[in-house]
Amino acid sequence: MKIKMLESMAGVGFALAIGEETDRFGDEEAKRIIKAGFAEKAAPPVVKKPATKAEWDAERETLLADRASEQEELAMLKEQQAALQARLDQLEGFHASVIASLPATAGVETTEAAAAPEIR
């Protein structure tokens, strides 16, 4: 349920100002906030429908262009993700080779070594 804030409210990870509309709360919590007087139910958004075929066609073209743009962005993001995954795989392989090349006892202090007096 979308609500409109009548009072400012903040919590962990959010802050809402007077007049701000939000749907971050579940229906039960939104009803409780309304009942407490901190908010009111938000008015439904006004949707302007195109009046003529030309307006419908223009709206359709706009939506198709937006969709094409979003598909291009998605393809670019997928390429970036693949490149980052390849780099991560490369670094994990390098890490494994470095770990494998270290002696088994490198950096491990034995009890005898810890108890022995320091020699200078």
Phi, psi and omega in degrees: 000132179271132180235156177247125185287133174260342178226154175288148181210139177221154178206193180293113176083008178206157174212130181240133180261164177300134179089348181285140177257141182211155173231029183287343183260150174290169183301316182295316180292322178298318178298320179295320179293320177296314180298326179284350177088013180272345184205170173227161179294132182287145177290143178296147181294145178277123180251120179266117179270142177299141184269332184238166178298323180297320178294320177298316180296319179296318178297318179298315179298320178297315180295320178295320178295318177299318180296316179298318179297316179294324177293321176296317179297319179298318178298318179296318179295323177295321177296317178297319179296318179296318179295319179294322178294320177297317179296318178298317178299319179298314180293323178294322176295318178298315179301314180298321180291324178293314179298319181292331182277347179284144175298153184298331184256006182297127178081358180259123181263123180279165179297320179297317181293325180289327182276340183289146177291150181287133179251128180245000000 
